[in-house]
Amino acid sequence: MTSRNSRAAIVTGAARGIGAAVATRLGADGFAVAVLDLDESACTATVDGIVAAGGRAVAVGADVADAAAVEAAVERVAAELGPPTVLVNNAGITRDNLLFKMTEDDWDSVLRVHLRGSFLMSRAAQAHMTNAGWGRIVNLSSTSALGNRGQANYSAAKAGIQGLTKTLAIELGKFGITVNAIAPGFIVTEMTRITAERLGVGFEEFQQARAKETPVPRVGQPDDIAHAVSFFVSVGASYVTGQVLYVAGGPRG
Ligand SMILES: NC(=O)c1ccc[n+]([C@@H]2O[C@H](COP(=O)([O-])OP(=O)(O)OC[C@H]3O[C@@H](n4cnc5c(N)ncnc54)[C@H](O)[C@@H]3O)[C@@H](O)[C@H]2O)c1
């Protein structure tokens, strides 16, 4: 097994928000990090931050739902950073609408990025993990997996990610690979800012309302999720697999 410091990690959707915080944390933990997002140039700030802190990182542009782009991206990471044995499937989008207003495109786009994207990235990366006899996959689910008004597409995708996580855990366990999911509650990012905008509520006001209804009376920050990812990918977490961890300031967010 390679030493922890030489391991390469891929974080998808890492140009901003939760993905950027996860990439930064893994860089600080000693991983060489591939900061992957749709637009390679959008990854510069995350990469520069990791490098400035003494870490190693590269920017990779790819659409996680495009099979050829995913294969090429994973091979590029293997060539530039070494075999990617850590994968964080974080890329995501929302296209919220009540069912009667939800278009087929709203449905397909969301399922495509979250579910097809996590499937394709996991399939491409597992070859390197099984070769190494060690690997960690962490998938981003959501409290919306339990149901959320206006999110039929997103909640179906996030519940699907929990099923994907458990099945991959069963299939890949014998290769030293763990697969877990994190289900965040309300985290302050561009995604939740857009939700507030859609609802016609100021972002500050939206956050205060959400904090009030959360048992730990605050909203979540991207670092709250990065901390949980850091645990799941650690060497010591080798007997924890197929789990869904709600990081939501309460049992249900
Ligand atoms: N913010 C929250 O409250 C919250 C709660 C639960 C779950 N999540 C999940 O956490 C993850 C990150 O969310 P965020 O809040 O940081 O969102 P965000 O919108 O700030 O960032 C998402 C990133 O994913 C990238 N992306 C989108 N489609 C892509 C694709 N096809 N290929 C590659 N990259 C793509 C975007 O360009 C963006 O940089 C998502 O999976 C989201 O569903 C977020």
PDBQT file of the ligand as one rigid body, heavy atoms in Angstrom, charges set to zero:
ROOT
HETATM    1  N1  LIG A 301     -25.706  23.322  -0.074  1.00  0.00    +0.000 N 
HETATM    2  C1  LIG A 301     -26.504  22.479   0.562  1.00  0.00    +0.000 C 
HETATM    3  O1  LIG A 301     -27.279  22.883   1.443  1.00  0.00    +0.000 OA
HETATM    4  C2  LIG A 301     -26.493  21.022   0.215  1.00  0.00    +0.000 A 
HETATM    5  C3  LIG A 301     -27.277  20.176   1.006  1.00  0.00    +0.000 A 
HETATM    6  C4  LIG A 301     -27.297  18.808   0.723  1.00  0.00    +0.000 A 
HETATM    7  C5  LIG A 301     -26.532  18.301  -0.307  1.00  0.00    +0.000 A 
HETATM    8  N2  LIG A 301     -25.768  19.138  -1.067  1.00  0.00    +0.000 N 
HETATM    9  C6  LIG A 301     -24.996  18.538  -2.142  1.00  0.00    +0.000 C 
HETATM   10  O2  LIG A 301     -23.629  18.871  -1.990  1.00  0.00    +0.000 OA
HETATM   11  C7  LIG A 301     -23.000  18.951  -3.286  1.00  0.00    +0.000 C 
HETATM   12  C8  LIG A 301     -22.312  20.293  -3.450  1.00  0.00    +0.000 C 
HETATM   13  O3  LIG A 301     -23.292  21.320  -3.324  1.00  0.00    +0.000 OA
HETATM   14  P1  LIG A 301     -22.960  22.878  -3.190  1.00  0.00    +0.000 P 
HETATM   15  O4  LIG A 301     -23.983  23.421  -2.268  1.00  0.00    +0.000 OA
HETATM   16  O5  LIG A 301     -21.527  23.070  -2.896  1.00  0.00    +0.000 OA
HETATM   17  O6  LIG A 301     -23.343  23.353  -4.664  1.00  0.00    +0.000 OA
HETATM   18  P2  LIG A 301     -22.701  24.453  -5.643  1.00  0.00    +0.000 P 
HETATM   19  O7  LIG A 301     -23.758  24.730  -6.642  1.00  0.00    +0.000 OA
HETATM   20  O8  LIG A 301     -22.126  25.586  -4.885  1.00  0.00    +0.000 OA
HETATM   21  O9  LIG A 301     -21.485  23.657  -6.320  1.00  0.00    +0.000 OA
HETATM   22  C9  LIG A 301     -21.704  22.567  -7.174  1.00  0.00    +0.000 C 
HETATM   23  C10 LIG A 301     -20.533  22.444  -8.115  1.00  0.00    +0.000 C 
HETATM   24  O10 LIG A 301     -20.771  21.310  -8.980  1.00  0.00    +0.000 OA
HETATM   25  C11 LIG A 301     -20.373  21.670 -10.287  1.00  0.00    +0.000 C 
HETATM   26  N3  LIG A 301     -21.064  20.843 -11.280  1.00  0.00    +0.000 N 
HETATM   27  C12 LIG A 301     -22.376  20.890 -11.614  1.00  0.00    +0.000 A 
HETATM   28  N4  LIG A 301     -22.638  20.024 -12.613  1.00  0.00    +0.000 NA
HETATM   29  C13 LIG A 301     -21.457  19.410 -12.916  1.00  0.00    +0.000 A 
HETATM   30  C14 LIG A 301     -21.096  18.417 -13.854  1.00  0.00    +0.000 A 
HETATM   31  N5  LIG A 301     -21.988  17.892 -14.703  1.00  0.00    +0.000 N 
HETATM   32  N6  LIG A 301     -19.796  18.022 -13.903  1.00  0.00    +0.000 NA
HETATM   33  C15 LIG A 301     -18.879  18.557 -13.054  1.00  0.00    +0.000 A 
HETATM   34  N7  LIG A 301     -19.173  19.509 -12.143  1.00  0.00    +0.000 NA
HETATM   35  C16 LIG A 301     -20.456  19.925 -12.068  1.00  0.00    +0.000 A 
HETATM   36  C17 LIG A 301     -20.744  23.143 -10.401  1.00  0.00    +0.000 C 
HETATM   37  O11 LIG A 301     -20.086  23.771 -11.491  1.00  0.00    +0.000 OA
HETATM   38  C18 LIG A 301     -20.358  23.667  -9.032  1.00  0.00    +0.000 C 
HETATM   39  O12 LIG A 301     -19.014  24.128  -9.002  1.00  0.00    +0.000 OA
HETATM   40  C19 LIG A 301     -24.113  18.698  -4.299  1.00  0.00    +0.000 C 
HETATM   41  O13 LIG A 301     -24.128  17.336  -4.659  1.00  0.00    +0.000 OA
HETATM   42  C20 LIG A 301     -25.362  19.036  -3.529  1.00  0.00    +0.000 C 
HETATM   43  O14 LIG A 301     -26.501  18.398  -4.063  1.00  0.00    +0.000 OA
HETATM   44  C21 LIG A 301     -25.729  20.484  -0.825  1.00  0.00    +0.000 A 
ENDROOT
TORSDOF 0
